[in-house]
Amino acid sequence: MSIGKSRNPELSTNIPDGIKSDYFQPLEYGDPATYFPVLGKIIDEAAANNPDDVAVIDIDEKEYTFREIHEKIDKLAAGFLETGCTPGSKICICMPSRVEWEIAFLAALKVGIVVPADDWVPPDTTKYIIDHAGIKHVVCLAGKAEELVNSGVQDVTFITVEGTTGDSISFKELVSKAYPSEMQEKLDGIMENQATTDTVFILYTSGTTGRPKGAMLTHSNIAYNMSETARYLEMSRVTNDKVHCSPPFSHCFGNIFGIMSAWYSGIPLAIMDKFDPRRAVEQISRLELTITYGTPTQFRKMLPFFEDPAIYKNRTFRTGIMAGEPCPPKLIKKLAEDVGSDIRVIYGLTEASPGTNCTRATDPPEKKWTVGRAYRGSVVRIEDPLDGEPVPHGEEGEVVIYGPGVMKGYYNAPEKTALVTSKLGGLKTGDIGIMDEEGYLIISGRIKNMIIRGGNNLYPVLIESRMMQIPEFLEKAESIAIVGVKDDMYGEEVGAVVKSRKGDKPWSPQEFIDICFENSQGDNPLLSHEEVPRYAFIDDIEIPVSGRNKVLKNKLTKRVIETVQERNIQKTKPTALQK
């Protein structure tokens, strides 16, 4: 295979001198992650190697081979060129996960820059992304095109699925059309002139605290991440692996961990357009899928169906990725013991393309509750958020990423890029973490969400994780969200907002607080005294989440404070401390 400009032998040395630790794992010269062609050629190679194997299982469970999908990819790429795209053009995909999403995504990688957009957000958010990125082509459902036009989107070519509207062009027609051979030659020429350092993705963050920012990822960023992720999951055609993907394709969880890792490995990807726990487990069993991805909340919802032998008949689910929220050790243990799945916990963020840390199959049991060690070729360092100096093992600081997965920056936002760049050029994540002496990372929380109670720094994400290790809560709570509530004496108190599995209020606020207090006592308490909440809302306040299932902490904090004020709710002490 000719790789043109795509060789990138310096990838493994993309780390400042002097910061590699004793547990740094280098990428060796010639390793696949250091010697990749551009993504379009990876797609071509996968199709050439596995032409008659199943590549995609669509939402209706219709199967498509690599040859069938590859033909549609090249036809759509030619269609992009025919309708005005040029090398480097930005192509937005805005629709639910489905086979057309994957085809559009892989075709766009060959021609220009992909800009995924969540299909569930308000149209003005999508309009902002289209305007900010300078997008001229949008692939979407016909109804979404009408919605975007009505919101003021102009001068855009719409390529629509499930019909057409106005001046839109039919997706179906473009992937069915016969193109002259010169068009394929033009497409090959475009890929030959691409370099691995070229931007190929602009992934806009969710923007829960303001306008979304577009993280620019390169061919090499994604090639590095997809190959390392596939390696840690031991994806293989030899073992008949098949991936189940419920995270949306508009998120890096879906498009890089899902689509790209599966294509790189030459294995099928089963698509879910909307997460439903029972349907997910039924599909995993029926199709004998071996790998699945999800958040802890999604795995908690699937667990009862995995434990039901009438639903989960074919026990093929051997591993997967759990990420996006604190991952409770007892949930990971139950999946291992009751379901037979050795889950990998991954830490990362969009700006790191996305994975940076992962637990391994060889990790000792006591390390399974961490987020693992850094990917090979990367350094994850804990730094003082004020001066950027490294902090000792076992002490909290900001998690900073160095290595080949780090983005080029935010698109058209140098000032925002500067805010997340460390003095040595690393990516400042805004997460608080602790590194042990063996290089395992523990995430404590977010700097901006920290609660300060009586001078003590408390991290909601860590409290949430510890609470979900309490057996009563693991069994009956679907989710727990921790926020700070202003307090005259201590500055802030801990407030817990709980959503139960059945919505039946299994505890009163007093009972919930008492259980927390009980778990703050003894020799090995799960919670510190300061972490025991003084406010608890059980199925009483809706926990707002984004379309990507992230808790909107600012909105939730506002709701809690308003509820406390409107109802004149007073602090609740544990019963044992009441006199």
VEXFI-848995 format. One record per residue (C-alpha): residue in one letter; x, y, z. Coordinates in steps of 0.5 Angstrom, whole numbers, padded with zeros to 4 digits, always signed. Each point is the difference from the previous one (the first is absolute). Layout:
% residues N
aXYZ/...
% end
This chain:
% residues 579
m+0000+0000+0000/s+0003+0007-0002/i+0000+0005+0006/g+0002+0006-0003/k+0001+0006+0005/s-0004-0004+0005/r+0007-0003+0004/n+0001+0003+0006/p+0006-0003+0004/e+0000+0005+0005/l-0007-0001+0003/s+0003-0004+0006/t+0005+0006+0002/n-0006+0005+0001/i+0002+0001+0007/p+0004+0005+0003/d+0007-0002+0003/g+0000-0002+0007/i-0007-0002+0002/k+0000-0007-0002/s-0001-0004+0007/d+0003-0007+0001/y-0007-0003-0002/f+0000+0004-0007/q-0001-0006-0005/p+0003+0003-0007/l-0003-0002-0007/e+0006-0003-0004/y+0002+0002-0006/g-0004-0004-0006/d-0006-0001+0005/p-0007+0001-0003/a-0001+0006+0004/t+0006+0003-0002/y-0001-0001-0008/f-0007+0001-0002/p-0002+0002-0007/v-0006+0005+0000/l-0006-0002+0002/g-0003-0001-0007/k+0005-0005-0002/i-0001-0004+0007/i-0007+0000-0002/d+0002-0003-0007/e+0004-0005+0003/a-0005-0003+0004/a-0005-0001-0005/a+0006-0003-0005/n+0002-0005+0006/n-0008-0002+0002/p-0004+0002-0006/d-0005-0006+0001/d+0000+0001+0008/v-0006+0004+0003/a+0002+0007+0002/v-0006+0003+0003/i-0007-0003+0003/d-0005+0006-0001/i-0005+0002+0005/d-0005-0005-0004/e+0005-0005+0001/k+0002+0000-0008/e+0007-0002-0001/y+0005+0003-0005/t+0006-0003-0002/f+0007+0004+0000/r-0001+0000-0008/e-0007+0003+0000/i+0002+0006+0005/h+0006+0001-0003/e-0003+0001-0007/k-0005+0005+0003/i+0005+0004+0004/d+0004+0001-0007/k-0006+0002-0004/l-0002+0005+0006/a+0007+0003+0000/a-0001+0001-0008/g-0007+0003+0002/f+0003+0005+0005/l+0005+0002-0006/e-0005+0000-0005/t-0004+0005+0004/g+0005+0005+0002/c+0005-0003+0005/t+0007+0001-0001/p+0006-0003+0004/g-0001+0003+0008/s-0007+0002-0001/k-0004-0001+0006/i-0006-0005+0000/c-0005-0001+0006/i-0004-0006+0002/c-0006+0001+0004/m-0004-0006+0001/p-0002-0006+0004/s+0005-0005+0000/r-0001-0005-0006/v+0004-0003-0006/e-0001+0007-0004/w+0004+0003+0006/e+0005-0005-0001/i+0001+0001-0007/a+0000+0007+0000/f+0005+0001+0005/l+0005-0005-0003/a-0001+0004-0007/a+0001+0006+0003/l+0006-0002+0003/k+0003-0001-0007/v-0002+0007-0003/g+0000+0005+0006/i-0001+0001+0007/v-0006-0003+0004/v-0004+0004+0005/p-0005-0004+0003/a-0006+0003+0004/d-0005-0003+0005/d-0007-0001-0004/w-0003+0002+0007/v+0002+0007+0002/p-0004+0006-0002/p+0001+0002-0007/d+0003+0007+0002/t+0006-0004+0003/t+0001-0004-0006/k+0000+0006-0004/y+0005+0003+0004/i+0005-0006-0002/i-0002+0001-0007/d+0002+0007+0000/h+0006+0000+0004/a+0003-0006-0003/g-0002+0003-0007/i-0004-0006-0002/k-0002-0001-0007/h-0003-0007-0001/v-0005-0003+0006/v-0002-0007+0000/c-0006-0001+0003/l-0007-0003+0000/a-0005+0004-0004/g-0004+0003+0006/k+0006+0002+0003/a+0002+0004-0006/e-0007+0004+0000/e+0002+0001+0008/l+0006+0003-0002/v-0002+0004-0006/n-0006+0003+0005/s+0006+0002+0005/g+0003+0004-0005/v+0006-0004-0003/q+0002+0002-0007/d+0004-0001-0005/v+0001-0008+0001/t-0001-0006-0004/f-0004-0005+0003/i+0000-0007-0001/t-0006-0003+0003/v-0001-0007+0002/e-0008-0003+0000/g-0002+0005-0006/t+0002+0007-0002/t-0003+0007+0002/g+0001+0006-0004/d+0006+0000-0004/s+0003-0006+0004/i+0004-0005-0003/s-0002-0008+0001/f+0005-0004+0004/k-0003-0006-0004/e+0002+0003-0007/l+0007+0002+0002/v+0002-0007+0002/s-0004-0004-0005/k+0003+0005-0006/a+0005-0003-0005/y+0006+0005+0000/p+0005+0001-0006/s+0007-0003+0002/e+0003+0006+0000/m-0003+0002+0007/q+0003-0006+0003/e+0007+0002-0002/k-0002+0007+0003/l-0002-0003+0006/d+0007-0004+0000/g+0004+0006-0001/i-0004+0004+0006/m+0002-0006+0005/e+0007+0000-0003/n+0001+0007+0001/q-0003+0000+0008/a+0005+0000+0005/t-0001-0004+0007/t+0001+0007+0003/d-0006+0003-0003/t-0006+0001+0003/v-0005-0005-0002/f-0005+0001+0006/i-0003+0006+0004/l-0004-0003+0006/y-0004+0006+0003/t-0001-0001+0008/s-0007+0000+0003/g+0001+0007+0002/t-0004-0001+0007/t+0004+0006+0003/g-0001+0004-0007/r+0001+0000-0007/p+0003-0007-0003/k+0007+0000-0002/g+0003-0004-0006/a+0006-0004+0002/m+0004-0001-0006/l+0003-0007-0001/t+0004-0003-0005/h+0001-0007-0004/s+0006-0002+0005/n-0004+0002+0006/i-0006-0004-0002/a+0005-0006-0003/y+0004+0000+0007/n-0007+0000+0004/m-0004-0005-0004/s+0006-0005+0000/e+0002+0000+0007/t-0007-0001+0002/a-0001-0006-0004/r+0006-0003+0003/y-0002+0001+0007/l-0007-0003-0002/e+0004-0006-0004/m-0005+0001-0006/s+0001-0005-0005/r-0003-0004-0006/v+0003-0006+0002/t-0004+0000+0007/n-0006+0002-0004/d-0001+0006+0004/k-0006+0005-0002/v-0001+0007+0003/h-0007+0002+0003/c+0000+0008+0000/s-0005+0004+0004/p+0004+0006+0001/p-0002+0005-0006/f+0004+0001-0006/s+0000+0007+0001/h+0005-0001+0006/c+0007-0002+0000/f-0002-0006+0004/g-0005-0002-0006/n+0004+0002-0006/i+0008-0002+0002/f-0001-0005+0005/g-0006-0003-0003/i+0001+0001-0008/m+0007+0001-0001/s+0003-0005+0005/a-0005-0005-0003/w+0002+0001-0007/y+0007+0000+0002/s-0001-0007+0003/g-0004-0002-0006/i-0006-0002+0004/p-0007+0001+0000/l-0004+0006+0004/a-0007-0001+0002/i-0003+0007+0000/m-0006+0003+0005/d-0003+0006-0001/k-0003+0001+0007/f+0002-0003+0006/d-0005-0005+0003/p+0003-0005+0005/r-0004-0006-0001/r+0000+0001-0008/a+0008+0000+0001/v+0001-0006+0004/e-0005-0004-0005/q+0004+0003-0006/i+0007-0002+0004/s-0003-0007+0001/r-0004-0001-0007/l+0006+0002-0004/e+0005-0003+0004/l+0004+0007+0001/t+0006-0001+0004/i+0002+0008+0002/t-0004+0005+0002/y+0001+0008+0002/g-0004+0004+0005/t+0000+0004+0006/p-0001-0003+0007/t-0007+0003+0000/q-0002-0004-0006/f+0004-0007+0003/r-0004+0001+0006/k-0006+0000-0004/m+0002-0006-0004/l+0002-0004+0006/p-0007-0003+0002/f-0001-0002-0007/f+0007-0003-0001/e-0002-0004+0007/d-0006-0003-0003/p+0001-0006-0004/a-0006+0000-0004/i+0002+0007-0003/y+0008-0001+0000/k+0001-0007-0003/n+0006+0000-0004/r+0005+0002+0005/t+0005+0003-0005/f+0001+0007+0003/r+0008-0001+0002/t+0002+0008+0001/g-0002+0007-0002/i+0002+0007+0002/m-0003+0004+0006/a+0001+0007+0000/g-0003+0007+0001/e-0002+0000+0007/p+0003-0003+0007/c+0000-0008-0001/p-0002-0003+0006/p+0005-0006+0002/k-0006-0004+0002/l-0003+0001-0006/i+0006-0003-0004/k+0000-0006+0005/k-0007-0002-0002/l+0001+0001-0007/a+0006-0005+0001/e-0003-0005+0005/d-0007+0000-0003/v+0001+0001-0007/g+0007-0002-0002/s+0002+0007-0003/d+0007+0003+0002/i-0002+0007-0001/r+0006+0005-0002/v-0001+0007+0004/i+0002+0005-0005/y+0002+0008+0002/g+0000+0005-0005/l-0003+0006-0004/t-0001+0003-0006/e+0006+0004-0001/a+0004-0006+0001/s-0003-0004-0005/p-0003-0003+0005/g+0003-0005+0004/t+0007+0001+0004/n-0001-0005+0006/c-0003-0007+0000/t+0000-0006+0004/r+0003-0007-0002/a-0002-0007+0000/t+0007-0001+0004/d-0002+0005+0005/p+0000-0003+0007/p-0007+0001+0003/e+0001+0005+0005/k+0002+0005-0006/k-0007-0002-0004/w-0003+0006+0003/t+0005+0005-0002/v+0000+0003-0007/g+0006-0004-0002/r+0007+0002-0002/a+0002+0005-0006/y-0001-0003-0007/r+0007-0002-0003/g+0003+0006-0003/s-0003+0005+0005/v+0002+0003+0006/v-0006+0002+0005/r+0003+0005+0005/i-0003+0003+0007/e+0002+0007+0000/d-0002+0006+0005/p-0005+0004-0003/l+0003+0006+0002/d+0007-0001-0002/g+0000-0006-0005/e+0006-0003+0004/p-0001-0008+0001/v-0003-0002+0007/p+0002-0006+0004/h-0003-0007-0001/g-0006-0001+0004/e-0002+0008+0000/e-0005+0003-0004/g+0001+0005-0005/e-0003+0001-0007/v+0001-0005-0006/v+0004+0002-0005/i+0001-0004-0007/y+0006+0000-0004/g+0001-0005-0007/p-0003-0001-0007/g-0007+0000+0002/v+0000+0007+0002/m-0004+0005-0005/k+0003+0005-0004/g-0005+0005+0004/y-0007+0003+0000/y-0002+0003-0007/n+0000+0007-0001/a+0001+0001+0007/p+0008+0001+0002/e-0002+0003+0007/k-0004-0006+0002/t+0005-0004-0002/a+0005+0004+0004/l-0004-0001+0006/v+0001-0008+0000/t+0007+0000-0002/s+0005-0002+0005/k+0007+0004+0000/l+0003-0006-0003/g-0005-0001-0005/g-0005-0005+0003/l-0007+0000+0000/k-0003+0002+0007/t-0006-0004+0001/g-0003+0004+0006/d-0001-0007+0003/i+0003-0001+0007/g+0004-0006+0001/i+0004-0005+0004/m+0006-0004-0003/d+0003-0006+0004/e+0007-0002+0000/e-0002-0005-0005/g-0003+0005-0005/y-0007-0002+0001/l-0005+0006+0000/i-0006+0002+0004/i-0004+0006-0002/s-0003+0004+0006/g-0004+0005-0003/r+0000+0006-0004/i+0003+0007+0002/k-0006+0004-0002/n-0005-0005+0004/m+0004+0000+0007/i-0004+0001+0006/i+0004+0004+0006/r-0003-0002+0006/g+0004+0003+0006/g+0006+0001-0003/n+0000-0008-0003/n+0000-0001-0007/l-0005-0005-0002/y-0001-0003-0007/p-0007-0002-0002/v+0002-0005-0005/l+0004-0004+0005/i-0006+0001+0005/e-0005-0003-0005/s+0005-0006-0002/r+0001-0002+0007/m-0008+0001+0002/m-0001-0005-0006/q+0004-0005+0004/i-0004+0000+0005/p-0005-0007-0001/e-0006+0003+0002/f+0001+0006-0005/l+0003-0005-0006/e-0006-0004+0001/k-0006+0005+0000/a+0003+0007-0003/e+0001+0001-0007/s+0004+0006+0000/i+0002+0005+0006/a+0003+0007-0002/i+0003+0004+0006/v+0000+0008+0000/g+0002+0005+0005/v-0005+0004+0004/k+0002+0007+0003/d+0000+0000+0007/d+0001+0006+0005/m+0005-0004+0005/y+0004-0005-0005/g+0000+0004-0006/e-0003-0006-0004/e-0004-0006+0002/v+0000-0007-0004/g-0007-0001-0004/a-0002-0007-0003/v-0005+0000-0005/v-0002-0008-0001/k-0004-0003-0006/s-0002-0007+0003/r-0001-0006-0005/k-0007+0000+0001/g-0002+0007+0002/d-0003-0003+0006/k+0004+0004+0005/p+0003-0006+0003/w+0003+0005+0006/s-0002+0006+0003/p+0005+0006+0000/q+0002-0002+0008/e+0001-0007-0002/f+0004+0002-0006/i+0004+0004+0004/d+0001-0005+0006/i+0002-0005-0005/c+0006+0005-0002/f+0002+0001+0007/e+0000-0007+0002/n+0005-0001-0006/s+0004+0006+0002/q+0002-0004+0007/g+0005-0006+0001/d+0007-0002-0002/n-0002+0001-0007/p-0005+0004-0002/l-0003+0002-0007/l-0001+0007+0002/s+0003+0005+0004/h-0004+0004+0006/e+0000+0006-0005/e-0003-0004-0006/v-0006-0002+0004/p-0006+0004-0003/r-0004+0005+0004/y-0005+0001-0006/a-0003-0006-0004/f-0005+0000-0005/i-0003-0007-0002/d-0004-0001-0006/d-0002+0008+0001/i+0004+0004-0004/e+0002-0002-0008/i+0007-0001-0001/p+0001+0004-0007/v+0005-0004-0005/s+0002+0002-0007/g-0001-0004-0006/r+0006-0003+0002/n-0002-0002+0006/k+0004+0004+0004/v-0003+0003+0007/l-0001+0008-0001/k+0003+0002+0006/n-0001+0007+0000/k-0007-0001-0002/l-0001-0005+0006/t+0003+0005+0005/k-0004+0005-0002/r-0006-0005+0001/v+0002-0002+0007/i+0001+0007+0002/e-0007+0002-0002/t-0003-0006+0003/v+0003+0002+0007/q-0002+0007+0000/e-0007-0001-0003/r-0001-0006+0005/n+0004+0003+0006/i+0004-0007+0001/q+0004+0000+0006/k+0007-0004+0000/t-0001-0007+0002/k+0005-0003+0005/p+0001-0008+0001/t-0005-0002+0005/a+0007-0003+0004/l+0002+0008+0001/q-0007+0003+0001/k-0001+0002+0008/
% end
